[in-house]
Amino acid sequence: MIAVTEALGIKPCPFCGEYPMFWDEYDERFVSFTDRDDCRYYIECVNVGCACNPCTILFKTKEEAIEAWNKRVKETEE
């Protein structure tokens, strides 16, 4: 597990605004989503106050997991 997600360029959870956890270990919960044994990276919101607790599926690389987590349907202009 890697907890310093802000330093990796990972955006906060889109539902609660807290920074998620970046995991670098295989998780059996995702076995039905991938048939690749070499996938081990995923990002998950672990905030107990989050109404959704979203997470990505398992990815082969850190970069793929970060790209998937950071993708938003519509970016707002500030």
N, CA, C and O atoms as a Tinker XYZ file with bonds, in Angstrom:
   312  protein
     1  N      0.843000   -1.170000    0.000000    73     2
     2  CA     0.000000    0.000000    0.000000    64     1     3
     3  C      0.891000    1.236000    0.000000    63     2     4     5
     4  O      1.893000    1.301000    0.712000    81     3
     5  N      0.511000    2.197000   -0.798000    73     3     6
     6  CA     1.205000    3.481000   -0.842000    64     5     7
     7  C      0.184000    4.543000   -0.452000    63     6     8     9
     8  O     -0.815000    4.717000   -1.150000    81     7
     9  N      0.412000    5.249000    0.638000    73     7    10
    10  CA    -0.585000    6.175000    1.153000    64     9    11
    11  C     -0.438000    7.606000    0.644000    63    10    12    13
    12  O     -1.395000    8.375000    0.723000    81    11
    13  N      0.707000    7.980000    0.135000    73    11    14
    14  CA     0.953000    9.365000   -0.262000    64    13    15
    15  C      0.455000    9.575000   -1.688000    63    14    16    17
    16  O      1.253000    9.697000   -2.618000    81    15
    17  N     -0.849000    9.616000   -1.854000    73    15    18
    18  CA    -1.415000    9.691000   -3.197000    64    17    19
    19  C     -1.296000   11.072000   -3.819000    63    18    20    21
    20  O     -1.183000   11.179000   -5.040000    81    19
    21  N     -1.318000   12.126000   -3.023000    73    19    22
    22  CA    -1.201000   13.478000   -3.570000    64    21    23
    23  C      0.147000   13.662000   -4.263000    63    22    24    25
    24  O      0.223000   14.320000   -5.300000    81    23
    25  N      1.201000   13.092000   -3.703000    73    23    26
    26  CA     2.535000   13.199000   -4.290000    64    25    27
    27  C      2.635000   12.447000   -5.614000    63    26    28    29
    28  O      3.488000   12.771000   -6.440000    81    27
    29  N      1.786000   11.456000   -5.828000    73    27    30
    30  CA     1.790000   10.685000   -7.071000    64    29    31
    31  C      0.932000   11.335000   -8.153000    63    30    32    33
    32  O      0.853000   10.819000   -9.268000    81    31
    33  N      0.294000   12.452000   -7.842000    73    31    34
    34  CA    -0.560000   13.127000   -8.818000    64    33    35
    35  C     -1.953000   12.539000   -8.896000    63    34    36    37
    36  O     -2.641000   12.709000   -9.902000    81    35
    37  N     -2.380000   11.849000   -7.849000    73    35    38
    38  CA    -3.703000   11.232000   -7.826000    64    37    39
    39  C     -4.710000   12.235000   -7.275000    63    38    40    41
    40  O     -4.486000   12.839000   -6.226000    81    39
    41  N     -5.815000   12.407000   -7.985000    73    39    42
    42  CA    -6.847000   13.350000   -7.582000    64    41    43
    43  C     -7.623000   12.828000   -6.368000    63    42    44    45
    44  O     -7.654000   11.623000   -6.116000    81    43
    45  N     -8.248000   13.740000   -5.622000    73    43    46
    46  CA    -9.100000   13.313000   -4.510000    64    45    47
    47  C    -10.326000   12.549000   -5.026000    63    46    48    49
    48  O    -10.642000   12.586000   -6.215000    81    47
    49  N    -10.992000   11.871000   -4.125000    73    47    50
    50  CA   -12.225000   11.153000   -4.473000    64    49    51
    51  C    -13.246000   12.154000   -5.005000    63    50    52    53
    52  O    -13.438000   13.208000   -4.399000    81    51
    53  N    -13.904000   11.851000   -6.124000    73    51    54
    54  CA   -14.879000   12.787000   -6.673000    64    53    55
    55  C    -16.166000   12.862000   -5.855000    63    54    56    57
    56  O    -16.991000   13.744000   -6.089000    81    55
    57  N    -16.347000   11.960000   -4.909000    73    55    58
    58  CA   -17.572000   11.931000   -4.121000    64    57    59
    59  C    -17.427000   12.578000   -2.747000    63    58    60    61
    60  O    -18.359000   13.221000   -2.264000    81    59
    61  N    -16.257000   12.412000   -2.111000    73    59    62
    62  CA   -16.097000   12.965000   -0.762000    64    61    63
    63  C    -14.972000   13.985000   -0.652000    63    62    64    65
    64  O    -14.925000   14.730000    0.326000    81    63
    65  N    -14.066000   14.042000   -1.623000    73    63    66
    66  CA   -12.981000   15.015000   -1.613000    64    65    67
    67  C    -11.727000   14.580000   -0.863000    63    66    68    69
    68  O    -10.733000   15.307000   -0.860000    81    67
    69  N    -11.751000   13.413000   -0.230000    73    67    70
    70  CA   -10.574000   12.908000    0.471000    64    69    71
    71  C     -9.644000   12.211000   -0.521000    63    70    72    73
    72  O    -10.077000   11.749000   -1.577000    81    71
    73  N     -8.360000   12.142000   -0.165000    73    71    74
    74  CA    -7.424000   11.440000   -1.032000    64    73    75
    75  C     -7.559000    9.935000   -0.828000    63    74    76    77
    76  O     -7.696000    9.474000    0.305000    81    75
    77  N     -7.522000    9.166000   -1.918000    73    75    78
    78  CA    -7.688000    7.716000   -1.842000    64    77    79
    79  C     -6.382000    7.006000   -1.474000    63    78    80    81
    80  O     -5.332000    7.634000   -1.340000    81    79
    81  N     -6.469000    5.717000   -1.318000    73    79    82
    82  CA    -5.288000    4.885000   -1.073000    64    81    83
    83  C     -4.869000    4.257000   -2.397000    63    82    84    85
    84  O     -5.707000    3.857000   -3.205000    81    83
    85  N     -3.566000    4.178000   -2.601000    73    83    86
    86  CA    -3.003000    3.529000   -3.784000    64    85    87
    87  C     -2.445000    2.186000   -3.325000    63    86    88    89
    88  O     -1.558000    2.140000   -2.472000    81    87
    89  N     -2.950000    1.116000   -3.876000    73    87    90
    90  CA    -2.554000   -0.228000   -3.466000    64    89    91
    91  C     -1.671000   -0.865000   -4.536000    63    90    92    93
    92  O     -1.908000   -0.705000   -5.734000    81    91
    93  N     -0.667000   -1.579000   -4.088000    73    91    94
    94  CA     0.215000   -2.288000   -5.031000    64    93    95
    95  C      0.297000   -3.763000   -4.642000    63    94    96    97
    96  O      1.380000   -4.334000   -4.509000    81    95
    97  N     -0.866000   -4.350000   -4.468000    73    95    98
    98  CA    -0.932000   -5.770000   -4.127000    64    97    99
    99  C     -2.156000   -6.388000   -4.773000    63    98   100   101
   100  O     -3.166000   -5.716000   -4.986000    81    99
   101  N     -2.062000   -7.653000   -5.078000    73    99   102
   102  CA    -3.185000   -8.357000   -5.698000    64   101   103
   103  C     -4.334000   -8.453000   -4.710000    63   102   104   105
   104  O     -4.108000   -8.699000   -3.525000    81   103
   105  N     -5.554000   -8.266000   -5.172000    73   103   106
   106  CA    -6.730000   -8.337000   -4.314000    64   105   107
   107  C     -7.740000   -9.299000   -4.932000    63   106   108   109
   108  O     -8.169000   -9.113000   -6.071000    81   107
   109  N     -8.112000  -10.314000   -4.181000    73   107   110
   110  CA    -9.042000  -11.343000   -4.670000    64   109   111
   111  C    -10.412000  -10.778000   -5.026000    63   110   112   113
   112  O    -11.152000  -11.397000   -5.790000    81   111
   113  N    -10.763000   -9.603000   -4.482000    73   111   114
   114  CA   -12.079000   -9.018000   -4.793000    64   113   115
   115  C    -12.240000   -8.736000   -6.279000    63   114   116   117
   116  O    -13.364000   -8.666000   -6.777000    81   115
   117  N    -11.130000   -8.573000   -6.993000    73   115   118
   118  CA   -11.194000   -8.187000   -8.393000    64   117   119
   119  C    -10.978000   -9.349000   -9.356000    63   118   120   121
   120  O    -10.826000   -9.132000  -10.558000    81   119
   121  N    -10.962000  -10.555000   -8.854000    73   119   122
   122  CA   -10.653000  -11.711000   -9.701000    64   121   123
   123  C    -11.645000  -11.862000  -10.857000    63   122   124   125
   124  O    -11.267000  -12.352000  -11.921000    81   123
   125  N    -12.880000  -11.461000  -10.677000    73   123   126
   126  CA   -13.869000  -11.591000  -11.756000    64   125   127
   127  C    -13.731000  -10.495000  -12.806000    63   126   128   129
   128  O    -14.331000  -10.602000  -13.876000    81   127
   129  N    -12.956000   -9.440000  -12.532000    73   127   130
   130  CA   -12.801000   -8.333000  -13.469000    64   129   131
   131  C    -11.601000   -8.474000  -14.395000    63   130   132   133
   132  O    -11.508000   -7.765000  -15.397000    81   131
   133  N    -10.695000   -9.367000  -14.077000    73   131   134
   134  CA    -9.514000   -9.535000  -14.914000    64   133   135
   135  C     -9.048000  -10.978000  -14.860000    63   134   136   137
   136  O     -9.176000  -11.644000  -13.833000    81   135
   137  N     -8.517000  -11.447000  -15.950000    73   135   138
   138  CA    -7.969000  -12.810000  -15.979000    64   137   139
   139  C     -6.444000  -12.755000  -16.013000    63   138   140   141
   140  O     -5.785000  -13.773000  -16.221000    81   139
   141  N     -5.895000  -11.572000  -15.811000    73   139   142
   142  CA    -4.450000  -11.403000  -15.841000    64   141   143
   143  C     -3.883000  -11.474000  -14.430000    63   142   144   145
   144  O     -4.253000  -10.673000  -13.572000    81   143
   145  N     -3.000000  -12.414000  -14.188000    73   143   146
   146  CA    -2.378000  -12.560000  -12.878000    64   145   147
   147  C     -1.351000  -11.474000  -12.584000    63   146   148   149
   148  O     -0.958000  -11.294000  -11.432000    81   147
   149  N     -0.912000  -10.750000  -13.609000    73   147   150
   150  CA     0.116000   -9.747000  -13.404000    64   149   151
   151  C     -0.450000   -8.371000  -13.045000    63   150   152   153
   152  O      0.305000   -7.404000  -12.940000    81   151
   153  N     -1.754000   -8.272000  -12.859000    73   151   154
   154  CA    -2.383000   -7.014000  -12.470000    64   153   155
   155  C     -2.391000   -6.899000  -10.955000    63   154   156   157
   156  O     -2.861000   -7.802000  -10.264000    81   155
   157  N     -1.871000   -5.793000  -10.438000    73   155   158
   158  CA    -1.783000   -5.654000   -8.988000    64   157   159
   159  C     -2.024000   -4.254000   -8.463000    63   158   160   161
   160  O     -2.082000   -4.072000   -7.247000    81   159
   161  N     -2.168000   -3.254000   -9.323000    73   159   162
   162  CA    -2.293000   -1.878000   -8.870000    64   161   163
   163  C     -3.742000   -1.402000   -8.944000    63   162   164   165
   164  O     -4.419000   -1.600000   -9.953000    81   163
   165  N     -4.207000   -0.776000   -7.872000    73   163   166
   166  CA    -5.536000   -0.177000   -7.896000    64   165   167
   167  C     -5.608000    0.956000   -6.882000    63   166   168   169
   168  O     -4.775000    1.061000   -5.981000    81   167
   169  N     -6.625000    1.804000   -7.049000    73   167   170
   170  CA    -6.824000    2.966000   -6.186000    64   169   171
   171  C     -8.229000    2.871000   -5.619000    63   170   172   173
   172  O     -9.182000    2.535000   -6.321000    81   171
   173  N     -8.337000    3.178000   -4.314000    73   171   174
   174  CA    -9.618000    3.008000   -3.635000    64   173   175
   175  C     -9.818000    4.107000   -2.591000    63   174   176   177
   176  O     -8.899000    4.438000   -1.841000    81   175
   177  N    -11.020000    4.665000   -2.552000    73   175   178
   178  CA   -11.365000    5.608000   -1.500000    64   177   179
   179  C    -11.728000    4.787000   -0.261000    63   178   180   181
   180  O    -12.636000    3.957000   -0.300000    81   179
   181  N    -11.015000    5.027000    0.825000    73   179   182
   182  CA   -11.249000    4.264000    2.058000    64   181   183
   183  C    -11.842000    5.139000    3.164000    63   182   184   185
   184  O    -11.875000    4.736000    4.327000    81   183
   185  N    -12.305000    6.323000    2.806000    73   183   186
   186  CA   -12.923000    7.220000    3.770000    64   185   187
   187  C    -14.239000    6.612000    4.257000    63   186   188   189
   188  O    -15.138000    6.368000    3.452000    81   187
   189  N    -14.362000    6.368000    5.546000    73   187   190
   190  CA   -15.577000    5.755000    6.086000    64   189   191
   191  C    -16.790000    6.663000    5.937000    63   190   192   193
   192  O    -17.925000    6.190000    5.987000    81   191
   193  N    -16.566000    7.957000    5.754000    73   191   194
   194  CA   -17.666000    8.884000    5.570000    64   193   195
   195  C    -18.095000    9.061000    4.125000    63   194   196   197
   196  O    -19.039000    9.800000    3.847000    81   195
   197  N    -17.416000    8.394000    3.202000    73   195   198
   198  CA   -17.754000    8.507000    1.782000    64   197   199
   199  C    -18.989000    7.657000    1.481000    63   198   200   201
   200  O    -19.064000    6.491000    1.869000    81   199
   201  N    -19.933000    8.243000    0.798000    73   199   202
   202  CA   -21.174000    7.541000    0.477000    64   201   203
   203  C    -20.990000    6.484000   -0.602000    63   202   204   205
   204  O    -21.834000    5.599000   -0.744000    81   203
   205  N    -19.912000    6.559000   -1.360000    73   203   206
   206  CA   -19.738000    5.672000   -2.512000    64   205   207
   207  C    -18.548000    4.716000   -2.384000    63   206   208   209
   208  O    -18.647000    3.563000   -2.803000    81   207
   209  N    -17.431000    5.167000   -1.818000    73   207   210
   210  CA   -16.191000    4.391000   -1.725000    64   209   211
   211  C    -15.786000    3.758000   -3.053000    63   210   212   213
   212  O    -15.659000    2.537000   -3.137000    81   211
   213  N    -15.580000    4.569000   -4.093000    73   211   214
   214  CA   -15.209000    4.022000   -5.395000    64   213   215
   215  C    -13.800000    3.444000   -5.412000    63   214   216   217
   216  O    -12.958000    3.785000   -4.582000    81   215
   217  N    -13.566000    2.563000   -6.375000    73   215   218
   218  CA   -12.220000    2.032000   -6.594000    64   217   219
   219  C    -12.079000    1.657000   -8.061000    63   218   220   221
   220  O    -13.068000    1.437000   -8.761000    81   219
   221  N    -10.850000    1.592000   -8.506000    73   219   222
   222  CA   -10.586000    1.154000   -9.873000    64   221   223
   223  C    -10.530000   -0.367000   -9.887000    63   222   224   225
   224  O    -10.577000   -1.010000   -8.839000    81   223
   225  N    -10.429000   -0.930000  -11.077000    73   223   226
   226  CA   -10.144000   -2.353000  -11.200000    64   225   227
   227  C     -8.631000   -2.526000  -11.083000    63   226   228   229
   228  O     -7.914000   -1.537000  -10.927000    81   227
   229  N     -8.140000   -3.739000  -11.154000    73   227   230
   230  CA    -6.704000   -3.993000  -11.104000    64   229   231
   231  C     -6.049000   -3.615000  -12.430000    63   230   232   233
   232  O     -6.598000   -3.868000  -13.503000    81   231
   233  N     -4.879000   -3.010000  -12.339000    73   231   234
   234  CA    -4.117000   -2.638000  -13.521000    64   233   235
   235  C     -2.707000   -3.201000  -13.438000    63   234   236   237
   236  O     -2.202000   -3.497000  -12.355000    81   235
   237  N     -2.087000   -3.342000  -14.591000    73   235   238
   238  CA    -0.739000   -3.884000  -14.678000    64   237   239
   239  C      0.312000   -2.883000  -14.223000    63   238   240   241
   240  O      1.340000   -3.271000  -13.667000    81   239
   241  N      0.061000   -1.589000  -14.456000    73   239   242
   242  CA     1.044000   -0.570000  -14.094000    64   241   243
   243  C      0.417000    0.486000  -13.191000    63   242   244   245
   244  O     -0.801000    0.667000  -13.170000    81   243
   245  N      1.272000    1.174000  -12.451000    73   243   246
   246  CA     0.832000    2.284000  -11.603000    64   245   247
   247  C      0.209000    3.382000  -12.455000    63   246   248   249
   248  O     -0.815000    3.962000  -12.091000    81   247
   249  N      0.830000    3.656000  -13.578000    73   247   250
   250  CA     0.367000    4.728000  -14.453000    64   249   251
   251  C     -1.046000    4.474000  -14.972000    63   250   252   253
   252  O     -1.857000    5.398000  -15.044000    81   251
   253  N     -1.345000    3.225000  -15.333000    73   251   254
   254  CA    -2.695000    2.889000  -15.807000    64   253   255
   255  C     -3.730000    3.104000  -14.707000    63   254   256   257
   256  O     -4.810000    3.635000  -14.965000    81   255
   257  N     -3.406000    2.697000  -13.491000    73   255   258
   258  CA    -4.331000    2.862000  -12.368000    64   257   259
   259  C     -4.574000    4.341000  -12.078000    63   258   260   261
   260  O     -5.712000    4.753000  -11.855000    81   259
   261  N     -3.511000    5.134000  -12.082000    73   259   262
   262  CA    -3.640000    6.568000  -11.815000    64   261   263
   263  C     -4.448000    7.247000  -12.912000    63   262   264   265
   264  O     -5.308000    8.079000  -12.624000    81   263
   265  N     -4.181000    6.901000  -14.162000    73   263   266
   266  CA    -4.934000    7.487000  -15.279000    64   265   267
   267  C     -6.422000    7.169000  -15.168000    63   266   268   269
   268  O     -7.259000    8.041000  -15.402000    81   267
   269  N     -6.757000    5.934000  -14.815000    73   267   270
   270  CA    -8.164000    5.538000  -14.684000    64   269   271
   271  C     -8.838000    6.288000  -13.533000    63   270   272   273
   272  O     -9.960000    6.774000  -13.679000    81   271
   273  N     -8.154000    6.383000  -12.390000    73   271   274
   274  CA    -8.740000    7.079000  -11.237000    64   273   275
   275  C     -8.939000    8.554000  -11.524000    63   274   276   277
   276  O     -9.967000    9.121000  -11.155000    81   275
   277  N     -7.977000    9.183000  -12.173000    73   275   278
   278  CA    -8.032000   10.624000  -12.412000    64   277   279
   279  C     -9.010000   11.028000  -13.501000    63   278   280   281
   280  O     -9.315000   12.212000  -13.642000    81   279
   281  N     -9.507000   10.074000  -14.273000    73   279   282
   282  CA   -10.436000   10.406000  -15.355000    64   281   283
   283  C    -11.777000   10.841000  -14.761000    63   282   284   285
   284  O    -12.352000   10.157000  -13.915000    81   283
   285  N    -12.253000   11.985000  -15.223000    73   283   286
   286  CA   -13.546000   12.520000  -14.803000    64   285   287
   287  C    -14.387000   12.749000  -16.042000    63   286   288   289
   288  O    -13.858000   13.047000  -17.113000    81   287
   289  N    -15.685000   12.611000  -15.898000    73   287   290
   290  CA   -16.584000   12.791000  -17.040000    64   289   291
   291  C    -16.476000   14.205000  -17.576000    63   290   292   293
   292  O    -16.370000   14.401000  -18.787000    81   291
   293  N    -16.503000   15.188000  -16.697000    73   291   294
   294  CA   -16.437000   16.578000  -17.132000    64   293   295
   295  C    -15.585000   17.353000  -16.133000    63   294   296   297
   296  O    -15.888000   17.392000  -14.940000    81   295
   297  N    -14.546000   17.950000  -16.622000    73   295   298
   298  CA   -13.701000   18.801000  -15.787000    64   297   299
   299  C    -14.350000   20.191000  -15.728000    63   298   300   301
   300  O    -14.825000   20.694000  -16.746000    81   299
   301  N    -14.371000   20.802000  -14.561000    73   299   302
   302  CA   -14.910000   22.145000  -14.426000    64   301   303
   303  C    -13.775000   23.155000  -14.559000    63   302   304   305
   304  O    -12.654000   22.911000  -14.113000    81   303
   305  N    -14.080000   24.272000  -15.169000    73   303   306
   306  CA   -13.085000   25.332000  -15.310000    64   305   307
   307  C    -13.105000   26.200000  -14.064000    63   306   308   309
   308  O    -14.166000   26.542000  -13.542000    81   307
   309  N    -11.917000   26.550000  -13.600000    73   307   310
   310  CA   -11.827000   27.392000  -12.399000    64   309   311
   311  C    -11.346000   28.764000  -12.726000    63   310   312
   312  O    -11.212000   29.600000  -11.833000    81   311
